[in-house]
Amino acid sequence: MFALMGRADPAASQAIRFARGILDASATAFYEVDEGLNLNRFLLSGIPVDFHRQYVERMNQFDPLHPKRAASKPFALLSVATERCPTAESAAYRSFAGQCGIVDMVEFFFRRDDRIVAGMSVAWGAGCRIPDGAMNIAGKIHDYLEFNLVGRAASPAEEPARYGLTSRELDVVELLCCGRTNREISECLQIGLATVKTHLIHIFEKLGVETRSAAVALMSRPH
């Protein structure tokens, strides 16, 4: 079951807000992907209504970032995809997105057992500043998003309270569970390296562990 299946998991909702914020984007769309790679159960935030309606009705067949066309990648950027594969269909889709006020978007694909089970569009509207190195940022946060959105069972909302972790400490420990180094955690969360170390000290104290591996083992096991 997806962490977001019930639409109420605070950690999952926080992950979506986190992606939108760190990429300075204007909108997000989370969706589930069935075994036929069809998209369903959309959760929209800031996506133009007309864009979504036309996408579902017809334009998805032209989308170069659809899982059926970009399934081999963990994430992809619309502008790069259309430049690398300049077909009439991709040009039509890029024009359609622009007419709906979407300048560019990055698509994340989330897998379980090597199968895409969900995805998320993070879009920039007119007037948004697309960050330098957007694809580099996407690469650094992909595993964090995947872990929060599909990588764990729909966990109880009280998980942070179980150990007394703050929301920021939960961000840090979840990146830790994804194998991120202190420096990578610092970059992903846009906080100082010293702050990361301080958070880890507090996390270890609250979990009653002394090492990173022990923290990961404790937080990864079923409760």
N, C-alpha and C positions, 0 to 999 in steps of 0.2 A: 504494500500500500504506500502511496506517495505521502511524503511528509505534509504536503499541502492538500491532500485529497479532501479533507474535511473543511478546507478553507479557513481554519481557525488556528493553525499552528503559529504561534508568535515568532519562533525562530525562523520559519520559512518565510513569513511575511517580512521579517527583518532582512532576510537575505535579498529579497526582491528590492526593497528600499535601498539596501546597501549597493546593489549593482547600479541602480538608477543614479544614486548619489555620486559614487566614485567615478562614473563615466560622464557625469554632468549631463545626463540625458533628460528628455522631457516626458517620456512615456515607456511603459513596459507592457508586455503581453505574455503571460505564462499559459502553457497549454499542455495537454497530455497527448501522447502519440500511441495509437493502437498497433497491433501486429502488422497491419497492412500499411503502416506509416501514414495513416490519416490523422489529422489534427482534430481534437475535440476538447470540450470542457475548458474553454478559454476563461482566463481571469485577467481582465483589462484594467489598466491604470493610465489614463491620459491618452490612450490611443483614440484617434478620431473615429467617431461612430460610423461615418460614411466609408472610411477606409476599411474598417472591419467587416461591414456588411458586404461590400463589393469583393473583398478578399475571400470570404466564405462562399459567396455565390459563384464567383467566376475566376477572379484574378490569381487564386492560389496555384492554378495550373501553369502560370508564367513565372512564379516566384523562384529565382535561382537559389534562394536559401531554404527552400522546402526540404524537409528530411529526405525525401525521395531523390533529391539532386545533390545534397551536400552531406550525405549520411556518413561519409568517411572522416569527417572533421569534428573536432570538439566545439568549434565556433567558426564563424565566418562573417565578413563585413560586406554589406551590399555593394558598395562602390567598387571594392576590389573584385568581387565576383562578377560584376557586369563588365568590368574592364578586361578581365582574363578570359571571359567567355561572351564576347559581344554579339549575341544572337538577337534576332528581332524580338523574341519573347522576353529576354532579359531587359532590352531597351524599353519595351512597352511597360514592363513592370516598374522600372525605375521612373519612367514618366508618370505612371499612375500614382506612385508613392509621393512624388514631388507635387502633383496636383492636389493631393490630400494634406499637404503641409509637412511631409516627412522628408528631410534632407538626406538622411542616411540611417542605417541601423546595423547593429551587430546581432547575430543569431547564435544562441548557445544551445548545444544539444547535450542532453543528459541521458546516460546509459545505466542500465542494470543488466548484469550478465551479458555484456556486449551487445545489448539491443537498446536502441533509442526508445525511451519510455516517456520522455517529456522534453520540452524545449522552452526557450524564452527569447523574445525579441526585446531589445533595448534600443529605443529610437530617439533620434535627435530631430527636433522640429526647427522651423525657420527661426533664426536668431540665436540658436544654441551654438556654443563653441565646442566643437568636437576636440577632445583632448589630444595633444600630441602623443603618439605612441598608444593609441586606443587599442590596437590589437595586442600590444605587449601587456597592457592592463588586463584585457580580457583573458589572456593566457594565465595570468597570475591569480585571477579570482574564479576561474572555471571550476576547479575542484572543490573550492569552498561552497559555491552555489550548488553544485551537484550533490554534495554531502547533505546540505540543508534541505534541498527540494525533493530529492528522490533517493538519496543514499542511505537513509535510515528509516526505520519504521515510523509511522505517525506517532511521535512521542508525546507524552503528556506535557501539557503546558507548564506543569509545575517542575519540570526538569531543572531549571536554574535554581529554584528554591530548594531542591533536594540537597544541594551542597552549599547553598547560600551564595551562588555565583551571581555577579552582576551581569547585565546584558553585554557589557564590553568584555568582561572576563570570559563569557560564553563565546563571543566572537573569536577571542584568542585561542581558547582550548579547541574549538572546532577546526581552526586552521592548523593547529598543532596535530590534530587527528588526521589531517590531510597530508601530513609529512612536511609542512612548511618550516623553514628555518626562522630564527628570530628576525633576520633582516627581511625575509619575504613577508612575514607577518606585519612588520613595520610598514612595508610598502603597500600591502593590501589594505591595511586599516588606516594608512596615512597618519601614523603616530610615531613618536621617536623610539629609537632602539632601547633607550633606557626605560621608557615607559612600558615597552613589551616585557623587559626583564622584571620590572616591578609587578606587572600583572601576573607573570608566571610564578613569582614568589608567593603572591596571595593565593593563586590557584592551587599550588602545591600544598599550602597550609590548609586550605578548605577541603581539599580532597584527601588529605592525610597521606600524601605520597612524597617521595623525594626526588624522583627522576621523571624525565619526559615520557619514557616508555611506560612507566607505571601509570602516569596520568592518562595516556592514550588507551592503555588496556582497561582501565577502570571506566572511562567514558564511552568506550566502544562496546562493552559487553551489554547484553540484554538486561533490562531491569524488570 
